[in-house]
Amino acid sequence: MATSTIRIPEDKKNILKAISSLENKKMKDIIVQLIDEYVERHKETLELLSIPGLYESLIKSSKEFKEGKGVAIEDAKKELES
């Protein structure tokens, strides 16, 4: 397994060191667990952003909404039902 070096603020390192000591875990294992949890929380977003054109469509829709070019929910519902 390849390794990487990361820089974290001293105060965060001290807290992590204290937690690792209390839990009798290696700091590396805690950091890997944190990364895994972070990735899992963002997995759906990453999957959605991998859909070609979705991000651009969202930006365009957001601009149109801010400009008042949106469609009333009732009108959208009627259009979808027809």
C-alpha positions as CSV (number, residue, x, y, z in Angstrom):
1,M,0.0,0.0,0.0
2,A,1.3,3.4,-1.0
3,T,1.4,6.0,1.7
4,S,1.0,9.8,1.7
5,T,2.0,12.5,4.1
6,I,-0.6,15.1,5.2
7,R,-0.2,18.2,7.2
8,I,-2.7,19.0,9.9
9,P,-2.7,21.9,12.4
10,E,-0.9,21.1,15.6
11,D,-4.1,21.5,17.7
12,K,-6.0,19.0,15.5
13,K,-3.0,16.6,15.7
14,N,-3.0,16.8,19.5
15,I,-6.7,16.1,19.7
16,L,-6.4,13.2,17.3
17,K,-3.4,11.8,19.4
18,A,-5.5,12.0,22.6
19,I,-8.4,10.2,21.0
20,S,-6.2,7.5,19.5
21,S,-4.7,7.0,22.9
22,L,-8.1,6.8,24.6
23,E,-9.5,4.4,22.0
24,N,-6.3,2.4,21.7
25,K,-6.2,2.9,18.0
26,K,-3.5,4.1,15.6
27,M,-4.0,7.7,14.3
28,K,-3.7,6.3,10.8
29,D,-6.7,4.0,11.4
30,I,-8.8,6.9,12.7
31,I,-7.9,9.1,9.7
32,V,-8.7,6.3,7.2
33,Q,-12.0,5.8,9.0
34,L,-12.8,9.5,8.7
35,I,-11.9,9.6,5.0
36,D,-14.1,6.6,4.4
37,E,-17.0,8.2,6.2
38,Y,-16.5,11.5,4.3
39,V,-16.4,9.7,0.9
40,E,-19.6,7.8,1.8
41,R,-21.4,11.0,2.7
42,H,-20.4,12.5,-0.7
43,K,-20.8,9.4,-2.8
44,E,-24.3,10.3,-4.1
45,T,-23.2,13.8,-5.1
46,L,-20.2,12.4,-6.9
47,E,-22.4,9.9,-8.8
48,L,-24.8,12.6,-9.8
49,L,-22.0,14.9,-10.9
50,S,-20.6,12.2,-13.1
51,I,-23.8,12.3,-15.3
52,P,-22.8,14.1,-18.5
53,G,-24.3,17.6,-18.6
54,L,-26.1,17.5,-15.3
55,Y,-23.9,20.1,-13.6
56,E,-24.3,22.5,-16.4
57,S,-28.1,21.9,-16.5
58,L,-28.3,22.6,-12.7
59,I,-26.3,25.9,-13.1
60,K,-28.5,27.0,-16.0
61,S,-31.7,26.1,-14.1
62,S,-30.5,28.0,-11.0
63,K,-29.8,31.1,-13.1
64,E,-33.2,30.9,-14.7
65,F,-34.9,30.5,-11.3
66,K,-33.0,33.6,-10.0
67,E,-34.2,35.5,-13.0
68,G,-37.8,34.6,-12.3
69,K,-38.1,32.3,-15.3
70,G,-39.3,29.4,-13.3
71,V,-42.5,27.5,-13.9
72,A,-45.2,27.2,-11.2
73,I,-45.4,23.7,-9.7
74,E,-49.0,23.4,-10.8
75,D,-48.1,24.1,-14.4
76,A,-45.2,21.7,-14.3
77,K,-47.5,19.0,-12.8
78,K,-50.1,19.6,-15.5
79,E,-47.5,19.3,-18.3
80,L,-46.1,16.1,-16.8
81,E,-49.6,14.6,-16.6
82,S,-50.5,15.4,-20.2
